[in-house]
Amino acid sequence: MLWKYFCSALLLASAAAAADLPCVVVAADGRGFVLADSRLPFHPLGFNYGNRGRLIEDFWTNDWAAVARDFREMKKLGANVTRVHLQFGKLMDARGKPNTAAFAQLRQLLALANETGLYLDLTGLASYRPADVPAWYDALDDAGRWATQASFWEAIAKQCATNPAVFCFDLMNEPIAPASLRKPGEWRSGQLLGGYDFVQYIALAPSGRKREEIARQWIRAMTKAIRKHDNKTLITVGQLPWVPKWGHLSGFLPEAVAPELDFVSVHIYPEKGKVAEALDGLKKFCAGKPVVIEETFNLACGPEEELEFLRASRSMACGWLGHYDGLTTEEYDKLKVAGKLTIPQALWRAWLDVFREFVPEAGAAKNSTLMNTDGH
């Protein structure tokens, strides 16, 4: 009996802890975010989460201690949001059939987010590692794929609906609306980066539709699934950057899709000597909704130029997420002293310094002049 009361007390305590983390909502002026209870400004700051190149499903069951340690470290660095990428093949056994073990880990992740005060950007439908993608899933036609993807989001929304630690649902990482007919099963770009394919098509057959119309229809289908269970959590989609030579390669034209989203997310990695070009690309995503730079990093430029980009972007963006890969600054420094620091690790280490320097400045974001394409 005492054990029963003890468990009840723990559940009540957990519920109280969750309630203490206020929901994040879009500000009344539509230019940023505020905390729902206090109306204080909220600037998403944090990291895309991984651990030594691993996807979270690779280790969240057998090495939960690493997840917990990393979340606390990210919080200590000044983060308030972490972006977690959820693999379709790990979360769903079949259409409408969530994987029981994976969803148990998702519940544990929600509890950890509440405990650490680190909001979650839950990015779904990932098919990053081709070997982990079920053959039956890739064999679906457009209608079957959309229905199955909608069942994923319905299951996620049902699980997360009452949890304030979820900052947003990101429908997919870097989706592309096709410009022409694609081969059966050709859902990914075929371009591997570190063994992962981060880009995914949302359809194979344009069927006479403009690319932006395909994007709108897909967003509406996913949003409808989410709103069956959750009518509050913010919805976005992680978009590829604007490229000077080709424009919006994804077909997700900001002015066309922004009305379907709560805020716009874009991924921008400034190139050396081209900070102005990166800022011009960012301006292309100012379409009447808050703008979050959901991915950025000193991958193609030095840390000084990355910091320059972040500072200048404050006139347009109200949130910034970089990357975290499971090592602390102290661990990177020990590797350097030992002569074992790799080039990628040196980039991670430099980014952590950039992030820590930028955090105190981020709250001074001046995203008040370029939120609408008409300049109003």
C-alpha positions in Angstrom: 0.0 0.0 0.0 2.8 2.4 0.9 4.4 1.7 -2.4 1.2 2.5 -4.2 1.0 5.9 -2.4 4.7 6.5 -3.1 4.2 5.9 -6.8 1.1 8.2 -6.8 3.2 10.9 -5.2 5.9 10.6 -7.8 3.4 10.9 -10.6 1.9 14.0 -9.0 5.3 15.5 -8.6 6.2 14.8 -12.2 2.9 16.4 -13.4 3.7 19.4 -11.2 7.2 19.7 -12.7 5.8 19.5 -16.2 3.2 22.2 -15.4 6.1 24.5 -14.2 7.5 24.6 -17.8 5.4 27.2 -19.6 4.2 26.6 -23.1 5.8 28.7 -25.9 3.4 30.5 -28.2 3.7 33.0 -31.1 3.7 36.6 -29.9 0.6 38.7 -30.5 2.5 40.7 -33.1 3.4 37.6 -35.0 7.1 38.5 -35.0 8.5 36.1 -32.4 7.7 33.9 -29.4 6.6 34.4 -25.8 6.0 32.2 -22.8 2.3 31.7 -22.5 2.0 32.4 -18.7 4.2 35.5 -18.4 4.2 36.8 -22.0 8.0 37.2 -21.6 9.9 37.0 -24.9 11.3 33.6 -25.8 14.2 33.1 -28.3 14.8 29.5 -29.2 18.5 28.8 -28.7 20.2 25.4 -28.8 21.4 22.5 -30.8 20.5 19.7 -33.2 21.3 16.7 -31.0 23.5 13.7 -31.8 26.1 11.8 -29.9 29.4 11.0 -31.6 27.7 10.8 -35.0 25.0 8.5 -33.7 21.2 8.9 -34.2 19.3 9.0 -30.9 17.5 5.7 -31.5 21.0 4.1 -31.7 21.6 4.6 -28.0 18.6 5.9 -26.1 17.7 2.4 -25.0 21.1 1.0 -24.0 22.9 4.3 -23.0 20.2 6.6 -21.6 22.9 8.0 -19.2 24.5 9.6 -22.3 21.3 11.3 -23.3 20.7 12.7 -19.8 24.3 13.9 -19.5 24.1 15.6 -22.9 20.9 17.3 -22.1 22.3 18.8 -18.9 25.4 19.8 -20.7 23.5 21.6 -23.5 21.4 23.4 -20.8 24.6 24.4 -19.1 26.0 25.9 -22.3 22.9 28.2 -22.4 20.5 26.2 -24.6 16.7 26.3 -24.1 15.8 24.1 -27.1 17.2 20.9 -28.5 16.2 19.4 -31.9 15.7 15.7 -31.8 15.4 13.8 -35.1 13.0 10.8 -34.9 13.4 8.0 -37.5 10.2 6.7 -39.0 11.5 3.2 -39.2 12.3 3.1 -35.5 9.1 4.8 -34.3 6.6 2.9 -36.4 6.2 -0.8 -37.0 3.4 -0.3 -39.6 0.9 2.3 -40.6 -1.0 3.2 -37.5 1.1 0.9 -35.3 3.7 2.7 -33.1 6.7 0.8 -31.8 5.9 0.2 -28.1 9.6 0.3 -27.0 10.4 3.4 -29.0 7.4 5.3 -27.7 8.4 4.4 -24.1 11.8 6.0 -24.8 10.0 9.1 -26.2 8.0 9.4 -23.0 11.3 9.2 -21.1 12.7 12.0 -23.3 9.7 14.2 -22.6 10.3 13.7 -18.9 14.0 14.6 -19.3 13.1 17.7 -21.2 10.8 18.8 -18.4 13.4 18.0 -15.8 16.2 19.9 -17.5 14.0 22.8 -18.8 15.2 22.1 -22.3 12.3 22.4 -24.8 12.1 19.9 -27.7 12.0 20.6 -31.4 10.7 17.2 -32.5 11.6 16.6 -36.1 9.8 13.6 -37.6 9.6 11.2 -40.5 13.4 10.9 -40.7 14.8 8.3 -43.1 18.4 9.3 -42.7 19.9 5.9 -42.7 18.6 4.0 -45.8 19.3 0.6 -44.2 16.8 1.5 -41.4 13.9 2.4 -43.8 11.3 -0.4 -44.1 11.0 -1.7 -47.6 7.2 -1.6 -47.4 7.4 2.1 -46.6 9.5 3.0 -49.6 7.2 0.8 -51.8 4.1 3.0 -51.1 2.7 5.3 -53.7 2.1 9.0 -52.9 -1.3 8.5 -51.3 -0.2 5.6 -49.2 3.0 7.4 -48.2 1.1 10.5 -47.0 -1.5 8.4 -45.1 1.3 6.5 -43.4 3.2 9.7 -42.6 0.0 11.2 -41.2 -0.4 8.2 -38.9 3.2 8.8 -37.6 2.3 12.4 -36.7 -1.0 11.4 -35.2 0.7 9.0 -32.9 3.4 11.5 -31.9 0.8 14.2 -31.3 -1.3 11.9 -29.2 1.7 11.1 -27.0 2.9 14.7 -26.7 -0.3 16.7 -26.7 -0.4 17.6 -23.0 3.4 18.1 -22.6 4.5 21.7 -22.5 8.2 20.7 -23.1 7.5 20.3 -26.8 8.4 23.6 -28.4 7.4 22.5 -31.9 6.7 19.7 -34.3 9.0 19.9 -37.4 7.1 17.9 -40.0 10.3 16.8 -41.9 13.9 17.7 -42.3 14.6 19.4 -45.7 11.6 18.0 -47.7 11.5 18.5 -51.5 8.4 18.8 -53.7 9.3 17.1 -57.0 9.5 19.1 -60.3 9.1 16.0 -62.4 8.1 12.3 -62.2 10.4 10.2 -60.1 11.0 6.5 -60.2 9.0 4.2 -57.8 10.7 4.1 -54.4 13.0 7.1 -55.2 12.1 9.0 -52.1 15.6 10.2 -51.0 18.2 12.3 -52.7 20.8 9.5 -52.9 23.4 11.8 -51.5 25.0 10.4 -48.3 26.8 12.6 -45.8 28.5 10.6 -43.1 26.4 7.6 -44.1 23.1 9.6 -43.8 20.7 10.9 -46.4 19.1 14.0 -44.9 16.9 15.1 -47.9 13.6 13.5 -48.7 10.9 13.9 -51.4 7.3 14.3 -50.3 5.9 12.9 -53.6 7.0 11.0 -56.7 4.3 12.3 -59.1 3.7 16.0 -59.6 0.4 15.1 -61.4 0.2 18.5 -63.0 0.6 20.4 -59.7 3.0 23.3 -59.1 5.7 22.4 -56.6 4.5 24.9 -54.0 1.0 23.4 -54.2 2.3 19.9 -53.5 4.1 21.4 -50.5 0.9 23.1 -49.2 -1.2 19.9 -49.7 1.3 17.8 -47.8 1.7 20.3 -44.9 -2.1 20.4 -44.6 -2.3 16.6 -44.5 0.3 16.3 -41.7 -1.1 19.3 -39.8 -4.6 17.7 -39.9 -3.3 14.5 -38.3 -1.5 16.5 -35.5 -4.5 18.6 -34.8 -6.7 15.6 -34.1 -4.9 15.4 -30.7 -3.0 18.6 -30.3 -4.3 22.0 -31.2 -1.6 24.0 -29.5 1.9 22.8 -30.2 3.6 24.9 -32.9 4.2 23.4 -36.3 7.0 24.1 -38.8 9.1 22.4 -41.4 12.9 22.5 -41.8 13.6 24.1 -45.2 16.6 24.1 -47.4 18.3 27.5 -48.0 17.8 29.8 -50.9 20.6 29.4 -53.4 21.5 32.4 -55.6 21.9 30.4 -58.8 18.8 28.2 -58.4 16.5 29.9 -55.9 14.3 27.8 -53.7 15.5 24.3 -54.7 12.9 22.5 -52.4 9.8 24.0 -54.0 8.7 25.1 -50.5 8.3 28.7 -51.4 8.2 30.7 -48.2 5.4 33.0 -49.3 3.4 29.9 -50.3 3.9 27.7 -47.3 4.3 30.2 -44.4 0.5 30.7 -44.1 0.3 26.9 -43.4 2.9 27.1 -40.6 3.2 28.7 -37.2 6.7 29.8 -38.0 9.3 29.4 -40.7 12.5 27.3 -40.2 15.5 27.5 -42.5 18.9 25.8 -42.5 21.8 28.1 -43.4 25.5 27.4 -43.3 27.4 30.6 -44.3 30.3 30.1 -46.7 33.7 31.8 -46.3 33.6 35.3 -47.5 29.9 35.1 -48.2 28.2 36.3 -45.0 26.2 38.9 -47.0 25.0 36.3 -49.3 23.8 34.1 -46.4 22.0 37.1 -45.0 20.3 37.8 -48.3 19.2 34.2 -48.4 17.8 34.5 -44.9 15.8 37.5 -46.0 14.0 35.3 -48.6 12.3 33.5 -45.8 10.8 36.5 -44.1 7.2 35.9 -45.1 5.0 37.2 -42.3 5.8 34.6 -39.7 8.6 34.3 -37.1 11.8 32.9 -38.6 14.1 30.4 -36.8 17.5 29.4 -38.2 17.0 25.8 -37.3 20.4 24.7 -38.5 23.6 26.7 -38.7 27.3 26.0 -38.0 30.8 27.0 -38.9 31.0 24.2 -41.5 32.0 26.3 -44.5 33.4 29.3 -42.8 35.5 30.2 -39.8 34.0 30.8 -36.3 34.5 34.6 -36.7 32.3 34.7 -39.8 29.7 32.4 -38.2 29.4 34.8 -35.3 29.2 37.7 -37.7 26.3 36.0 -39.5 24.5 35.2 -36.2 24.8 38.8 -35.0 23.6 40.3 -38.3 20.7 37.8 -38.5 19.0 39.2 -35.4 17.2 41.8 -37.6 15.3 38.9 -39.3 15.5 35.8 -37.1 14.3 35.2 -33.6 15.8 31.7 -32.9 19.0 29.9 -33.6 20.0 26.2 -33.4 23.5 24.8 -34.1 24.8 21.3 -33.4 25.9 19.2 -30.4 27.7 15.9 -30.7 28.1 14.6 -27.2 31.5 16.0 -26.2 32.1 18.8 -23.8 34.6 21.6 -24.3 36.9 20.0 -21.7 36.8 16.7 -23.6 37.6 18.4 -26.9 40.5 20.2 -25.2 41.9 17.0 -23.7 41.9 15.4 -27.2 43.7 18.5 -28.6 46.4 18.3 -25.9 46.8 14.6 -26.7 47.1 15.3 -30.4 44.0 13.3 -31.1 41.5 16.0 -32.1 40.1 15.4 -35.5 39.2 18.1 -38.0 35.4 17.6 -37.5 35.9 17.7 -33.7 37.8 21.0 -34.1 34.8 22.4 -35.8 32.5 21.2 -33.0 34.8 22.8 -30.5 34.9 26.1 -32.3 31.1 26.1 -32.6 30.7 25.8 -28.8 32.7 28.9 -28.3 30.6 30.8 -30.9 27.4 29.6 -29.3 28.4 30.7 -25.8 29.5 34.1 -27.0 26.2 34.6 -28.9 23.8 33.5 -26.2 23.9 36.7 -24.2 23.3 38.7 -27.3 20.4 36.6 -28.7 17.8 38.2 -26.5 18.5 41.5 -28.1 17.1 40.2 -31.4 15.6 43.0 -33.5 13.3 41.0 -35.7 10.9 43.8 -36.2 11.4 45.2 -39.7 11.6 42.3 -42.1 8.9 39.9 -41.0 6.7 40.5 -44.1 7.7 40.3 -47.7 6.0 43.6 -48.4 8.2 45.3 -45.7 5.3 46.0 -43.3 
